Amino acid sequence: RTYATASDPNYVNIVEVGPRDGLQNETAVIPPALKAELITRLGRAGMNTIEAGSFVSPKWVPQMEGTDEVLRQMEHLQGVHYPVLVPNMKGLDALLALLSTENPPVSRPQHAAPPLPPAQPLTDEIALFTAATDAFCQANTNCTVAESLARLAPVAARARASGLRVRGYVSVVVVCPYTGRVRAEEVRDVARALLDMGCYEVSLGDTVGAGTPADIRALLETVMGGAQGVGPAQLAGHFHDTYGAGVANMFAALELGLRTFDASVGGLGGCPYSPGATGNVATEDVLYALRGHGGGAGGGRRYSAAGDLDALAEIGAWISGRLGRRNESRAGKAIMARKERERLEKERER
Amino acid sequence: MFSHRTAARVLCPRLRRGAISPRTYATASDPNYVNIVEVGPRDGLQNENAVIPPALKAELITRLGRAGMKMIEAGSFVSPKWVPQMEGTDEVLRQMEHLQGVHYPVLVPNMKGLDALLALLSTENPPVSRPQHAAPPLPPAPPLTDEIALFTAATDAFCQANTNCTVAESLARLAPVAARARASGLRVRGYVSVVVVCPYTGRVRAEEVRDVARALLDMGCYEVSLGDTVGAGTPADIRALLETVMGGAQGVGPAQLAVRMLVGSGHFHDTYGAGVANMFAALELGLRTFDASVGGLGGCPYSPGATGNVATEDVLYALRGHGGGAGGARRYSAAGDLDALAEIGAWISGRLGRRNESRAGKAIMAWKK
């Protein structure tokens, strides 16, 4: 497992979105127990932020049914965050109710043994979603961006008052499938609004994966520029690999100072707008590209990030098998192929 | 929940009903013009399981030419005992369409291969004598090819495994081949394998790559393509490699270099997904030529499902951006009709019975459905 200090300017945070954004965009629906196992494995593979699920109606997103079960069954590691998507106040109600039943206040008589440290909360973080264009917002949540922000602000406030962190997500930051190229100023304004309502960070999503490094550069220069600009420490890149530019886009963002990127083990999560096309960039590919061959020995300057690449490659292969879909991680497949070669060589030696 | 048709119009503006897909023209004097060398028909096919007949290879090359590619590897004069996929290269050269101004390099491993090529060229282009009173002679047919490709490697171990000699011996054998080819009017392009990681010896010293590239240029290559054969490089590696290769008194200029990304050839199938990112690292250092393969052709014959070459469609998409470059920040330009290339990638993948490994290609084809 690679350990890196957060004070290292070349340390990169990877937010693992496979169990939520990934699974949500796969056709197969897997039971809560399997989702919980995925999250447990990812935690043991060293991921520090792992999306755990979504409190959204199963009518809309059947893949996210049973998120409460997942939260109960999965392993919770100290220091790891497990954000849960909350679309509205109703979803937050459900989450807070769940959290209070799982962590009831305990009163102990004076003479009893010192109380056990409180069990880890099922989660300490929620995710709020909006978009950069009204058209996309309308299609997904039946309201404009302004209405969406107005609805989310009280949700953010209540979540924070309950001790939860709030992460914001903006969809379609480069190209909107309904209206085309998106103005970077609009992305900046939405990101600013999310931060103002209490999000600690805003993840900028190239939802259709149409962005290229030049687009990312132009987008970030605007989002981070001027009096209303947002600092790089408050931004994350959520780049889809639909056109093959996901990893290249990450490097463009790294050069502009971003240090947090969303990725999905095995490249889980196809693109709903290009059936059959890839979606999320793969965690294994991201980690490999950041650290380089051999985990960073020799060669030029490298970035560091948490995560056991071999273990993640195993997880990507395993979950792909369970979902009956192709492993979309190139580095993951390469590592599994290498492990297979090594295994065969060992057998030959016997 | 949303209209696929609306989304399609936006995501693929060229697909608007009635619109003709334009070919992108770019001037070579544009500092942001990028040359793509299409290696699908040679390096791509060479590393695919299926063996396809010369007629199909010729059709692939013809389609690629019509899709605007300016350099298209056409085949290899290597013994079919070693590379069955390259059998019939002479037939391919005869059957394929030759477009004016397009180069069709052919891999030549040694003097014997050059002999065979020169023999073929002389039979196809016999000198013609015409009586004075006859109509003015037709312009000579374009030669079957005007370019050869010579290969070597950055490490002795890799060279030994592939050509049974050291790098120094390899260079010594290739120098006369280059000289004879040039004397016969052919251009010579040089290729160096394993420039980042060698599957036998590990990390490769950039100084060795520089020295081999220098030797290839000195023997007459107009350009040297640096191949990350196992695809293990990341942007930091490419940067470090190029800074050394281009640095110092023995440094090679960026205009004489190309990068071949993510190649998974022979039994090396470790391709880690950083190809396009690596290209941008090289672009920033001044390189303007990259090798790519339509549909990402060129998997590993020994490891089904492993990817190989970076896909031409993905490279073109990443360079030009969405909508072919309208709006947004500074972009690169390159020749090539992306829609047509996506069609070719899908078509040849179907004919080979393998998965289309181009992400941009698949995304474009998904919208066309």
Interface residues (C-beta under 8 A of the other chain):
Chain A: A139 N140 V174 V175 C176 P177 Y178 T179 G180 R181 V208 G209 A210 G211 T212 P213 A214 D215 R217 A218 D241 T242 Y243 G244 A245 V247 A248 M250 F251 A252 C271 Y273 S274 P275 G276 A277 T278 A282 D285 Y288 A289 L290 R291 G292 H293 G294 A297 G298 G299 G300 R301 R302 R326 S329 R330 A331 K333 A334 A337 R338
Chain B: M1 F2 S3 T6 A7 V10 L11 P13 V196 V197 G202 R203 G231 A232 G233 T234 P235 A236 D237 R239 A240 H269 D270 T271 Y272 G273 A274 V276 A277 M279 F280 A281 S303 G305 A306 T307 A311 E313 D314 Y317 A318 L319 R320 G321 H322 G323 A326 G327 G328 A329 R330 R331 S358 R359 A360 K362 A363 A366 W367 K369
